[in-house]
Amino acid sequence: MTLAAFCKSLSLAATFGLLAGCAGTASGACETPYASSPQMGKGCVFENMPNPQALPSAGAWKIWSRFLVATKTGTVPVDPIPVRPVRPAQLEALDVEANHIIRLGHSSHLLKLRGKYWLIDPVFGSRASPFSFIGPKRFHAPPLTLEELPPIEGMILSHDHYDHLDVPTIEYLAQRVQRYFVPLGVAARMVEMGVPRERVTEFDWWQAAEHEGVRLTAAPAQHFSGRTLNDRNRTLWASWIVESGPQRIYYSGDSGYFGGFRQIGERFGGFDLALMENGAYDAYWPSVHMTPEESVRAFEDLRGKVLYVVHNSTFDLAFHTWQDPLVRIAKLAEAKKIELATPEIGEVLTIGRPRTNKLWWEGLK
């Protein structure tokens, strides 16, 4: 194996947890501070909700070797991804009585919630990787730089994978964000990146808190965690409910389809906007990411009003073409008469206000 191939394999393994089969588990009594969590299972690791319908992933070596040797077609765009630059004056002009969301790329978003700024899973780095020189490289620049971000009141993180928890981004923002809201175990990651521990609040599923007029609730997701070859599921993963004024926003984080979506929809009574994962799916890992069809089913379970799709169009993380998630979800939404939001990178969506959705990927290679 060449050095480049070896580095690529390590990057992929760390990014996606593909070598989980090589990770050991602790024996004996669980000494983690999270032992009382209902999500804590054997070996001091977190577990998903029981789901007899969940299909198993292929073996670690089978997945890993496929990434190394398989030929990919159409997974990286040839034409430039359209990006709308976001300027500070534009952000300041947004109505302080409304809730706005700006797509930064992949699952990263900047929110202006009734005048205060928040971030969701911000990744401004050039690669979704533990290495700066190899690993999935972003297709487009962010619509604004880290230096152009306004003062951030809060940051919400779904889990610790590299395409959601980005070291360069967190290190830059460490002292510039007032409060961080993360699943159990992720606080230690943040502290390693320079975030003051007193600014981080950890959540188990169904725990809630309020900050500056925004109510946050961590909810179940069906996924996994880990940033190295031997720390799989040492931290928790979550979806999130964000309530600002009379409006409710749901963010799926990364998740396979499971019964928890219906449970969340029943508990909260529906959502004005649902940010749903739609990308990086594959038959080799059928239960940790959703196909477009499953994303729509989950959205219906959640009782959402507007389906806003995320986790696509920024990184090459699977084997489907880069347009496939968008093409399929648009056809499904049209057939089911679902209001779909596929904003361009940098586009502002104001929740509850009319907009015209653009299928911006059409005609691009």
C-alpha angles and dihedrals in degrees: 000000000000121000090249092052091047092051090046091052092051091048093051093044093052094042098050104022090240094151094056090125089068094055118102125221128222119257129214126018118002110245098180116123086234095062091116093058113111086224093060112105138174119322094026093284132125121250137202124247113277108276116170090185094059111116118222122249121241117264119285094246093049092052094042095049091047091057089050101048110018120103114236123210125197096349092123121052119244094197121060117270107240112251126186110209113234116217127197092238090055091053094047091051093058114112110268091208093060137065117244134184127198120197112229097176139282104010095331119117140171114213130195104200110189092322101323124100125232136175130215119203094329115202113176095155122110095240137036090224144096087244128068094211104047140027135067107343122207119254095218142017118259113265089245134016128248088251090057095054115115120235106297119223097188143001124208120202125191101194143329105266115127095248089059105029108046120188099209091048095049094044091054094045096038095110096024100069119075098208136010123206114198142157120263114296097016094099090077089056090052094049090052087057093052102267114143107247093225090064094058124086118191122209136199117204113293094015115129140191139174128231127176093340095314121112116209127194125183112217136184124282130176106237141090140242143222142120102201137038095267108037104072113157095357087128129045127247125213149176117228141224115206117193117191117170109317094336130093124204124192123202116190098197106197115330146147118227114280142150092266092084091065090046091053092048092051093047096050100030097232139312136257090217130013119197101205130189111246114167146048092058123147140164088244090065105024099160105049100055129033129236114229089260091055092046089057092047091051091048090053090049089053092052092232125178099203124028110214111184123214140168095067144088098039111066135030101235105147143017103268119098115270091246096047097090091050097043094050097043092049092054092047093048091050093049092048095039092238118161103244129200117197100160122188117248106281095019118137119226117193109206115241096012126109118263139168113238117221125206089216096173094064111114094016122118 
